[in-house]
Amino acid sequence: MDNELDRFIEDCNTLQEKINTITQNKDFNIPLLTEIDDWEKMIIEKVKKVAEQVREQVIKLPNEKEVETKFNFEKYRQNLNQLKETGDFVEYDLKYLEQTVYQLNQDLKRLNQSLEFELCKEQSNQIQWDSLIYIKENPSYALKQSQQQQVNDQTQIVVSSRQVTLDCGGHPCTICNKCCDWNRNVRRAGATCTRNSVGTCYTAYCDCPGSCHCSYNDHIYSDVCNCAENK
């Protein structure tokens, strides 16, 4: 029993060393932090590109309106000069000129107003920024780590079981560390267990050396393997 306790104390020391290593070594976070920095730069570049496009529109649109207004004014002046020179005009021509003057005045008025255009930001205000990037555990990586941990645990059990010496002298199970020299009440080939027999429910009377744990008074034998793998 003292050997068993010493083994757990050794496991405790090993766990403490692993915890200290994880606490001291944070380098495993560096690739993820680098990826976050790259994402941040990419988003900033995209925002700058869109902002520059809107700036160009702010400069371009008024110029286009101004060019269009000047073109309409020049067309109006040419028509007016032509009617004056020929004197060939009717009531319809005068109404057309009147409408053209009115429209030109409206266009010039809008060009002189700095708030003719407004910035549309509704969609950008609706962006859920905290959902654009976030951290979650990689399922495949977690499964791989779990499988690797199971392999490590199984290896540790095998190593530990090789260090266990059973009172009965039998072979320890690699899973439960109990005697696996019996298949129910049949002694296995190559068995080294000193028990005389094991009952169907692992009850037996024997002459085990050392600390005997046999099942006197119908107590279930406590250190015989009952793992499914050994059935």
Backbone as a ProteinNet text record, in pm:
[ID]
protein_1_A
[PRIMARY]
MDNELDRFIEDCNTLQEKINTITQNKDFNIPLLTEIDDWEKMIIEKVKKVAEQVREQVIKLPNEKEVETKFNFEKYRQNLNQLKETGDFVEYDLKYLEQTVYQLNQDLKRLNQSLEFELCKEQSNQIQWDSLIYIKENPSYALKQSQQQQVNDQTQIVVSSRQVTLDCGGHPCTICNKCCDWNRNVRRAGATCTRNSVGTCYTAYCDCPGSCHCSYNDHIYSDVCNCAENK
[TERTIARY]
82.3	0	86.2	199.9	289.8	343.2	370.6	420.2	316.3	189.3	81.5	75	84.2	78.5	197.6	316.2	435.2	417.3	349.3	327.1	238.9	135	47.5	119.4	208.2	288.1	378.2	434.2	517.8	435.8	313.4	224.3	191.6	172.2	141.7	256.9	378.5	496.6	509	477.3	483.2	379.6	259.9	155.3	195.8	258.4	302.1	405.6	495.3	595.5	530.4	428.2	358.4	285.6	222.7	153.1	250.6	365.6	467.1	517.6	532.2	579.1	479	349.6	245	238.6	253.2	247.1	361.7	480.2	599.4	610.2	553.3	567.8	436.4	434.9	315.4	338	446.8	480.1	377.3	300.2	203.8	92.9	79.5	-22.6	22.9	153.5	208.8	149.4	137.4	77.2	-64.6	-143	-280.8	-283.7	-197.2	-190.6	-145.7	-52.6	-6.7	-119.5	-200	-314.6	-415.6	-435.3	-526.6	-473	-342.8	-281.1	-298.4	-279.5	-295.8	-440.2	-535.5	-677.1	-707.5	-652.3	-674.6	-623.2	-504.2	-447.1	-533.9	-583.7	-667.4	-795.6	-861.1	-985.5	-959.3	-851.8	-817.9	-795.9	-724.6	-698.6	-829	-921.4	-1049.4	-1129.9	-1129.4	-1202.6	-1141.2	-1009.4	-942.2	-976	-983.7	-1013	-1154	-1250.3	-1388.5	-1401.6	-1333.7	-1339.8	-1282.6	-1175.5	-1115.2	-1208.8	-1279.2	-1376.2	-1487.7	-1534.4	-1640.7	-1588.7	-1463.8	-1404.1	-1403.1	-1366.3	-1363.1	-1503.4	-1604	-1741.3	-1783.6	-1740.8	-1774.8	-1719.3	-1599.8	-1537.6	-1595.8	-1624.7	-1666	-1810.5	-1900.7	-2042.6	-2075.3	-2028.2	-2056.7	-1999.3	-1882.2	-1822	-1908.1	-1961.4	-2047.9	-2174.6	-2229.8	-2348.4	-2318	-2198.8	-2160.5	-2143	-2078	-2058.6	-2193.5	-2284.9	-2416.1	-2494.2	-2482.7	-2553.8	-2498	-2366.5	-2303.8	-2344.3	-2351.1	-2392.1	-2535.9	-2626.5	-2766	-2778.6	-2694.6	-2698.5	-2651.1	-2544.5	-2492.4	-2594.9	-2664.4	-2768.7	-2882.9	-2918.9	-3024.6	-2983.7	-2861	-2815.7	-2813.5	-2771.1	-2768.6	-2910.3	-3002.9	-3141.7	-3199.3	-3167.1	-3218.2	-3163.5	-3034.6	-2973.1	-3030.8	-3056	-3111.5	-3252.1	-3333.7	-3469.2	-3466.9	-3368.4	-3358.8	-3318.4	-3227.7	-3179	-3286	-3355.9	-3454.2	-3590	-3620.6	-3751.3	-3863.1	-3824.4	-3922.1	-3949.2	-4045.2	-4078.2	-4226	-4274.3	-4416	-4428.1	-4552	-4576.6	-4509.5	-4507.1	-4444	-4296.6	-4228.2	-4085.6	-4062	-4149.2	-4133.8	-4153.9	-4250.7	-4272.9	-4153.2	-4096.6	-3979.6	-3862.6	-3842.9	-3736.2	-3758.5	-3883.9	-3917.2	-3887.6	-3926.2	-3899.8	-3749.5	-3676.6	-3531.2	-3464.5	-3505	-3449.3	-3478.4	-3601.2	-3638.3	-3551.9	-3532.2	-3453.5	-3306.9	-3254.4	-3115.3	-3096.9	-3192.3	-3185.6	-3188.3	-3270.4	-3277.1	-3145.3	-3087.8	-2959.9	-2848.3	-2845.3	-2742.5	-2761	-2884.9	-2913	-2860.9	-2883.6	-2836.2	-2683.5	-2622.1	-2475.5	-2414	-2485.2	-2433.8	-2459.6	-2535.3	-2564	-2467.1	-2396.4	-2295.3	-2358	-2485.3	-2551.7	-2642.7	-2607.7	-2687.8	-2681.3	-2566.5	-2548	-2536.1	-2571.8	-2556	-2486.2	-2419.3	-2343	-2432.8	-2440.7	-2524.3	-2437.5	-2466.2	-2385.2	-2469	-2591.8	-2681.9	-2624.5	-2574	-2522.7	-2399.7	-2314.1	-2193.7	-2229.8	-2339.5	-2382.3	-2443.4	-2486.9	-2548.9	-2450.2	-2325	-2223.6	-2205.8	-2214.2	-2187.4	-2037.1	-1964.8	-1818.6	-1766.5	-1833.9	-1784.5	-1807.7	-1884.3	-1905.5	-1818	-1746.7	-1658.8	-1538.3	-1492.7	-1378.2	-1392.9	-1371.1	-1379.4	-1302.2	-1286.2	-1206.4	-1298.9	-1272.9	-1341.8	-1243.2	-1272.7	-1185.2	-1203.8	-1092	-1094.3	-1139	-1257.7	-1307.4	-1212.1	-1154.1	-1063.4	-937.4	-889.7	-770.4	-800.1	-920	-957.2	-969.2	-1028.3	-1040.7	-904.5	-815.8	-680.8	-608.8	-625.4	-561.7	-618.7	-751.7	-815.8	-766.2	-756.4	-707.1	-562.6	-483.4	-343.9	-332.1	-422.1	-420.2	-458.4	-555.2	-593.7	-478.6	-405	-287.8	-182.8	-162.2	-64.6	-107	-238.6	-288.6	-274.3	-306.1	-296	-150.4	-59.6	82.7	128.1	75.6	113.1	62.6	-58.8	-114.2	-28.6	12.8	96.3	227.8	288.5	415.8	399.3	288.6	265.4	238.6	162	126.5	248.8	346.9	469.2	547.3	520.9	591.2	515.9	390.4	309.3	341.8	361.8	382.4	262.6	187.6	67.8	103.9	23.4	46.4	36.9	-50.7	-70	36.6	123.5	228	181.1	51.8	-0.8	37.1	-5.6	21.8	-81.4	-36.8	-132.5	-197	-325.2	-395.8	-342.8	-327.5	-276.5	-377.8	-502.1	-606.7	-635.2	-659.5	-700	-593.5	-481.4	-370.5	-406.6	-520	-556.6	-509.9	-511.6	-461.5	-549	-485.8	-559.6	-515.8	-468.2	-427	-544.4	-665.2	-783	-884.5	-939	-1052.5	-1174.3	-1243.3	-1345.4	-1280.9	-1313.5	-1253.9	-1152.1	-1103.6	-1007.1	-872.1	-769.2	-634.2	-583.6	-529.3	-475.2	-340.1	-304.2	-172	-64.4	39.1	147.3	116.7	6.2	-31.6	69.7	95.3	187.4	116.6	-15.3	-92.1	-83.1	-62.6	-46.1	-178.4	-290.8	-419.5	-443.1	-508.7	-542.5	-658.1	-753	-868.4	-940.4	-1026.1	-1110.8	-1250.8	-1349.8	-1487.1	-1545.7	-1664.9	-1729.2	-1754.2	-1767.4	-1785.3	-1658.6	-1548.4	-1419.1	-1417.3	-1483.4	-1470.2	-1381	-1287.9	-1191.9	-1130.6	-1076	-995.1	-856.1	-754.3	-620.8	-517.2	-393.3	-279.6	-187.6	-244.3	-164.1	-62	61.6	162.4	137.9	194.5	182.3	43.9	-3.9	-136	-242.2	-308.5	-409.9	-539.6	-602.8	-729.3	-837.5	-824.9	-921.8	-1056.9	-1156.5	-1294	-1347.2	-1288	-1345.9	-1480.8	-1571.7	-1706.8	-1782.4	-1756.2	-1827.8	-1807.2	-1699.9	-1668	-1607.6	-1656.8	-1606.6	-1456.5	-1384.1	-1239.2	-1206.3	-1129.3	-1115.8	-1007	-911.7	-802.2	-786.7	-898.8	-898.4	-958.6	-890.6	-937	-1074.5	-1159.9	-1293.8	-1320.9	-1211.9	-1225.7	-1278	-1359.2	-1417.8	-1311.6	-1199	-1093.3	-1030.7	-1044.5	-983.1	-1081.4	-1204.6	-1305.5	-1289.7
-120.9	0	126.6	118.8	235.2	263.5	156.2	175.5	246.1	208.5	273.2	421.4	456.7	597.9	674.4	612	677.2	706.3	615.4	636.6	758.6	774.7	890.9	1020.1	1013.6	1131.4	1170.7	1069.6	1096.7	1158	1107.3	1165.7	1310.5	1338.4	1475.6	1568.8	1523.8	1606	1630.5	1526.3	1541.3	1641.9	1634.7	1730.5	1873	1889.7	2022.9	2078.8	1994.1	2038	2081.3	2006.8	2042.8	2176	2197.3	2323.9	2440.5	2421.6	2527.1	2558.7	2454.3	2475.3	2556.1	2522.6	2595.8	2741	2763.7	2898.8	2984.6	2924.2	2999	3017.1	2924.5	2927.6	2969.6	3090.4	3142	3155.3	3098.2	3113.8	3048.2	2952.3	2884.8	2979.3	3096.6	3194.4	3285.5	3288.3	3383.3	3367	3245.5	3234.4	3289.1	3265.6	3314.8	3466.7	3524.4	3669.9	3733.1	3668.5	3717.1	3715.8	3610.7	3601.3	3712.5	3745.4	3855	3987.7	4009.7	4132.9	4143.9	4032.1	4032.9	4064.3	4005.7	4034.6	4182	4237.8	4379.1	4468.6	4439.9	4518.4	4506.7	4385	4363.9	4445.8	4443.5	4518.9	4668.6	4716.4	4859	4900.3	4815.2	4846.6	4851.7	4759.6	4760.2	4885.2	4925.4	5045.9	5169.1	5176.1	5289.8	5296.3	5180.6	5177	5228.3	5181.5	5226.2	5375.6	5422.7	5564.6	5650.3	5604.1	5679.7	5685.3	5575.4	5574.4	5675.6	5684.6	5780.9	5923.6	5946.4	6081	6122.4	6028	6058.1	6090.4	6021.6	6051.1	6190.8	6229.3	6362.6	6471.3	6446.4	6544.9	6536.1	6413.3	6390.1	6430.9	6395.8	6421	6568.9	6660.2	6803.6	6853.6	6802.7	6844.3	6800	6676.8	6627.9	6713.3	6750.6	6836.4	6973.8	7022.7	7155	7149.8	7043	7028.3	7016.4	6940.4	6923	7054.7	7133.2	7261.8	7359.2	7363	7450.1	7409.2	7278.2	7229.9	7272.9	7259	7298	7449.5	7523.8	7669.6	7709.1	7645.4	7677.7	7642.7	7532.5	7492.6	7593.8	7642.5	7742.6	7872.3	7914.2	8039.2	8029.3	7915.4	7897.7	7901.5	7834.8	7837.3	7979.3	8051	8188.2	8278.4	8267.7	8349.7	8315.6	8186.7	8144.3	8199.9	8196.9	8250.5	8401.9	8468.7	8613.4	8652.1	8575.6	8607.6	8580.2	8470.8	8433.8	8499.3	8526.9	8581.5	8482	8358.7	8253.7	8172.5	8215.6	8142	8159.5	8064.3	8063.9	8057.9	8049.7	8046.7	7927.8	7818.2	7697.8	7720.5	7793	7820.1	7906	8001.6	8088.5	8009.7	7918.8	7837.5	7744.7	7695.1	7608.1	7685	7808.9	7891.6	7922.1	7948.6	7979.5	7860	7741.5	7620.9	7594.4	7621	7600.5	7694.5	7822.8	7919.5	7877.4	7832.5	7787.6	7669.6	7572.8	7453.8	7489.1	7582	7624.8	7693.9	7775.3	7841.6	7740.5	7636	7532.3	7454.2	7426.5	7353.2	7436.2	7565.2	7652.5	7666.8	7669.3	7680.5	7557.3	7438.3	7315.1	7308	7357	7355.3	7444.1	7548.6	7640.1	7590.6	7483.2	7429.1	7314.7	7326.6	7226.5	7096	7099.1	6979.5	6916	6931.9	6870.6	6719	6666.3	6522	6487.1	6364	6316.3	6180.6	6152.8	6028.9	5918.9	5807.2	5693.7	5592.1	5575.1	5486.4	5380.6	5359.8	5268	5127.4	5075.6	4938.3	4922.9	5023.3	5015.1	5022.7	5095.6	5103.7	4973.3	4888	4761.8	4645.9	4670.5	4563.6	4515	4384.4	4324	4296.1	4394.8	4385.8	4270.2	4240	4132.5	3993.9	3987.1	3858.6	3842.2	3947.5	3938.1	3850.1	3851.3	3769.6	3731.4	3604.4	3557	3425.4	3377.9	3258.6	3143.4	3027.7	2905.3	2789.7	2685.8	2569.7	2491.5	2451.5	2373.8	2231.4	2187	2053	1941.4	1949.8	1844.9	1842.9	1963.7	1969.2	1914.8	1949.7	1900.8	1749	1692.8	1547.3	1481.9	1543.2	1489.3	1492.1	1603.6	1614.8	1512	1490.5	1394	1252.9	1221.6	1088.9	1070.1	1175.7	1166.9	1151.1	1221.1	1210.8	1070.6	1010.2	873.7	777.1	798.5	715.1	733.5	859.2	887.5	825.3	836.9	778.9	627.6	566.9	422.1	378.6	456.4	425.7	437.6	543.1	563.5	448.5	399.9	287.5	162.9	141.2	24.1	32.5	151.9	170.3	152	210.6	200.7	57.2	-15.7	-152.3	-242	-210.9	-290.7	-271.5	-161.8	-133.5	-185.6	-237.8	-286.5	-432.7	-463.6	-601.9	-644.2	-742.1	-787.9	-884.5	-883.8	-974	-1120.2	-1145.8	-1284.3	-1332.9	-1241.5	-1279.2	-1287.9	-1251.5	-1260.2	-1141.1	-1145.5	-1037.4	-925.7	-802.8	-692.3	-652.6	-623.7	-575.2	-436.3	-411.1	-281.1	-169.6	-205.2	-104.7	-77.9	-185.7	-166.5	-205.9	-263.3	-304.8	-421.3	-486	-603	-729.9	-838.9	-965.8	-1010.7	-1036.2	-1080.3	-1219.7	-1300.6	-1437.5	-1534	-1482.7	-1568.7	-1519.9	-1614.3	-1586.8	-1647.1	-1562.1	-1606.1	-1702.7	-1830	-1919.6	-2014.6	-1980.7	-2065	-1994.5	-2065.5	-2009.2	-1997.7	-1882.2	-1860	-1928.6	-1955.4	-2012	-1910.9	-1957.2	-1868.5	-1788.7	-1821.6	-1748.1	-1771.1	-1668.7	-1677.6	-1652.2	-1634.4	-1609.3	-1731.7	-1708.4	-1817.4	-1864.7	-1807.2	-1853.8	-1998.6	-2075	-2212.3	-2217.6	-2125.5	-2122.8	-1990.1	-1962.1	-1842.7	-1886	-1851.6	-1891.1	-1814.5	-1849.3	-1782.7	-1635.8	-1600.3	-1458	-1402.9	-1469.4	-1430.1	-1444.1	-1544.6	-1579.5	-1701.9	-1704	-1814.5	-1828	-1943.8	-1968.4	-2003.7	-1941.4	-1961.7	-1945.1	-1967	-1950.9	-1842.2	-1722	-1612.8	-1564.6	-1539.5	-1483.9	-1335.3	-1282.5	-1138.9	-1102.9	-983.6	-935.7	-1002.4	-1099.8	-1174.3	-1093.4	-1089.5	-1019.1	-1112.5	-1241.5	-1337.2	-1321.7	-1393.2	-1365.5	-1459.4	-1458.9	-1533	-1470.9	-1552.3	-1509.1	-1449.5	-1504	-1464.5	-1317.6	-1257.3	-1121.3	-1129.5	-1043.2	-1047.2	-1019.1	-1104.6	-1087.8	-952	-870.2	-728.4	-697.8	-786.3	-750.2	-847.4	-903.9	-982.8	-896.7	-897.4	-812.8	-857.2	-757.7	-784.7	-703	-656.4	-576	-659.4	-598.2	-669.3	-718.8	-644.3	-682.6	-816.1	-858.7	-982.8	-1097.9	-1074.7	-1181.2	-1273.8
0	0	0	73	75.1	-64.2	-141.6	-277.2	-364.5	-344.1	-419.6	-387.8	-260.5	-219.9	-274.9	-272.9	-328.5	-477	-546.8	-690.2	-714.8	-632.7	-647.8	-610.2	-512.7	-476.8	-592.9	-659.2	-776.5	-889.2	-910	-1011.2	-978.1	-850.2	-806.4	-839.3	-815.4	-846.2	-996.5	-1076.2	-1221.6	-1270.7	-1214.4	-1251.2	-1215.1	-1100.2	-1058.1	-1155.2	-1203.6	-1300.3	-1431.6	-1475.9	-1599.1	-1584.1	-1468.4	-1442.3	-1443.1	-1380.5	-1377.4	-1517.1	-1600.8	-1737.4	-1818.3	-1803.7	-1876.5	-1830.8	-1701	-1646	-1696.4	-1708.7	-1747.7	-1897.9	-1974.1	-2119.5	-2184.7	-2237.4	-2304.6	-2455.1	-2506.3	-2647	-2739.1	-2688.9	-2774	-2819.4	-2754	-2792.5	-2906.2	-2934.1	-3029.8	-3169.6	-3226	-3360.5	-3366.6	-3263.3	-3261.4	-3252.4	-3170.1	-3158.4	-3289.5	-3357.7	-3487.6	-3589.5	-3585.7	-3676.9	-3650	-3522.3	-3486.3	-3539.3	-3526.1	-3576.9	-3727.9	-3799.7	-3946.3	-3984.3	-3908.9	-3936.5	-3913.6	-3807.2	-3776.5	-3889.1	-3940.3	-4049.9	-4175.3	-4202.9	-4321.1	-4312.9	-4194.6	-4177	-4190.8	-4132.5	-4140.4	-4285.1	-4361.8	-4502.1	-4582.3	-4553.8	-4624	-4591.4	-4463.7	-4422.2	-4488.3	-4493.4	-4557	-4705.1	-4770.1	-4913.5	-4941.1	-4860.3	-4878.6	-4849.2	-4744.5	-4709	-4821.1	-4884.2	-4993.4	-5113.9	-5139.5	-5249.4	-5225.6	-5100.1	-5068.5	-5080.2	-5040.8	-5055.6	-5202.8	-5287.9	-5431.6	-5482.8	-5428.8	-5468.5	-5423.8	-5302.3	-5250.9	-5342.2	-5398.1	-5487	-5627.9	-5670.3	-5809.2	-5835.4	-5744.8	-5769.3	-5788.3	-5701.7	-5725.3	-5856.4	-5894.1	-6020.9	-6138.9	-6127.2	-6234.7	-6245	-6128.8	-6128	-6187.9	-6154.1	-6206.2	-6357.2	-6405.8	-6550.6	-6620.9	-6561.6	-6621.2	-6625.9	-6518.1	-6512.8	-6617.2	-6629.2	-6729	-6870.6	-6891.9	-7025.2	-7056.3	-6959.2	-6979.5	-7000.5	-6926	-6943.1	-7081.7	-7129.5	-7262.1	-7370	-7350.4	-7445.4	-7444.4	-7326.2	-7313	-7382.9	-7364.6	-7425.3	-7576.8	-7629.1	-7774.8	-7833.5	-7763.3	-7811.2	-7808.9	-7700.3	-7687	-7796.5	-7827.2	-7932.2	-8069	-8088.9	-8217.2	-8236.9	-8131.3	-8141.2	-8161.9	-8098.4	-8112.1	-8252.9	-8312	-8445.1	-8551.7	-8536.2	-8638.7	-8615	-8489.2	-8456.6	-8480.7	-8504.5	-8533.7	-8407.8	-8330.8	-8207.9	-8178.4	-8099.9	-8063.2	-7911.2	-7864.6	-7719.6	-7652.4	-7722	-7665	-7636.1	-7727.7	-7710.7	-7586.9	-7564.4	-7447.8	-7316.9	-7315	-7195.5	-7168	-7276.7	-7262	-7201	-7251	-7196.9	-7048.8	-7016	-6876.9	-6785.4	-6828.2	-6750.1	-6736.3	-6843.9	-6841.1	-6742.5	-6741.4	-6647	-6503.3	-6480.4	-6345.1	-6299.9	-6389.9	-6354.8	-6331.4	-6411.2	-6392.9	-6257.9	-6220.2	-6090.3	-5975.4	-5990	-5887.4	-5878.1	-5993.1	-5994.9	-5932.2	-5962.6	-5906.3	-5755.3	-5712.8	-5570.2	-5495.8	-5552.2	-5488.1	-5487.3	-5593.3	-5599	-5491.5	-5452.9	-5351.5	-5209.5	-5195	-5063	-5031.2	-4919.3	-4882.7	-4834.9	-4794.5	-4742.5	-4846.8	-4972.6	-5076.7	-5068.2	-5025.9	-5011.4	-4862.8	-4829.5	-4692.8	-4693.8	-4585.8	-4574.5	-4519.2	-4591.3	-4549.4	-4473.8	-4344.6	-4260.4	-4190.2	-4236.5	-4165.3	-4154.9	-4265	-4265	-4176	-4178.4	-4094.5	-3946.7	-3914.8	-3775.1	-3726.1	-3819.8	-3783.9	-3775.6	-3801.7	-3797.8	-3654.2	-3636.5	-3505.6	-3495.5	-3446.8	-3447.7	-3364.3	-3254.1	-3168.9	-3228.2	-3338.8	-3404.9	-3529.2	-3566.9	-3682.6	-3653.6	-3530.1	-3492.7	-3346	-3316.8	-3179	-3168.2	-3047.2	-3021.2	-2983.2	-3040.3	-2998.6	-3007.3	-2935.9	-2935.2	-3064.7	-3123.6	-3246.5	-3214.2	-3264	-3228.6	-3266.8	-3387.5	-3431.6	-3346.4	-3309	-3224.4	-3085.7	-3032.4	-2899.8	-2899.5	-3009	-3019.3	-3027.6	-3105.6	-3118.6	-2984.8	-2912.9	-2781.8	-2684.8	-2692.2	-2603.7	-2632.4	-2763	-2800.2	-2757.2	-2773.8	-2732.8	-2582.3	-2509	-2363.8	-2319.8	-2390.7	-2357.9	-2379.9	-2489.9	-2516	-2406.2	-2367.3	-2262.2	-2129.2	-2099.9	-1975.3	-1976.2	-2092.5	-2102.1	-2086.7	-2149	-2137.2	-1993.4	-1925.8	-1785.6	-1699.5	-1732.5	-1656.5	-1675.9	-1803.6	-1832	-1757.5	-1763.2	-1693.6	-1543.5	-1491.2	-1347.3	-1305.3	-1390.3	-1354.1	-1350.5	-1434.3	-1434	-1304.2	-1237.9	-1113.5	-991.6	-1015.7	-905.3	-878.1	-752.8	-710.8	-628.5	-680	-611.2	-499.7	-394.6	-281.5	-323.8	-425.2	-466.1	-562.1	-609.4	-703	-846.6	-877.4	-1012.7	-1099.1	-1223.9	-1318.1	-1300	-1282.9	-1265.6	-1398.9	-1394.9	-1513.6	-1551.1	-1681.7	-1726.9	-1709.5	-1676.1	-1659.3	-1512	-1435.3	-1295.5	-1194.3	-1242.1	-1155	-1063.1	-1089.8	-1010.9	-1082.1	-1011.7	-1066	-1182.6	-1297.5	-1415.8	-1459	-1362.4	-1394.2	-1403.3	-1377.1	-1377.3	-1479.1	-1556	-1643.4	-1576.7	-1500.7	-1406.7	-1306.6	-1308.4	-1208.7	-1270.5	-1393.2	-1462.8	-1465	-1418.9	-1418.4	-1562.9	-1595.9	-1729	-1744.4	-1869.1	-1896.1	-1858.2	-1792.2	-1751.6	-1627.2	-1559	-1438.1	-1327.8	-1249.6	-1135.8	-1003.8	-1008.6	-886.3	-794.5	-664.6	-568.5	-510.2	-557	-507.5	-549.7	-462.9	-496.3	-595.4	-580.3	-670.2	-654.5	-752.7	-748.6	-787.1	-705.2	-733.2	-849	-889.3	-1003.9	-977.4	-852.3	-817.4	-754	-785.2	-731	-579.3	-528.5	-387.1	-379.2	-287	-283.9	-146	-124	-4.6	-53.8	0.2	-52.9	56.7	16.4	106.9	55	25.5	-29.4	71.5	26.9	117.2	140.9	244.5	270.1	316.1	274.3	315.2	230.3	288	214.1	207.8	89.1	70.7	21	50.2	-1.5	65.8	9.9	47	153.9	265.9	376.6	411.3	458.2	496.4	377.7	257.8	135.5	95.9	138.5	91.7	-47.9	-140.3	-278	-277.3	-348.1	-353.9	-415.4	-346.3	-381.7	-482.1	-506.2	-594.7	-711.3	-759.3	-882	-992.4	-1108.7	-1220.3	-1266.7	-1286.2	-1338	-1464.6	-1531.9	-1651.9	-1767.6	-1851.2	-1965.9	-2061.9	-2070.4	-2162.8	-2128.7	-2001.5	-1958.2	-1950.5	-1998.8	-1991.6	-2112.1
[MASK]
+++++++++++++++++++++++++++++++++++++++++++++++++++++++++++++++++++++++++++++++++++++++++++++++++++++++++++++++++++++++++++++++++++++++++++++++++++++++++++++++++++++++++++++++++++++++++++++++++++++++++++++++++++++++++++++++++++++++

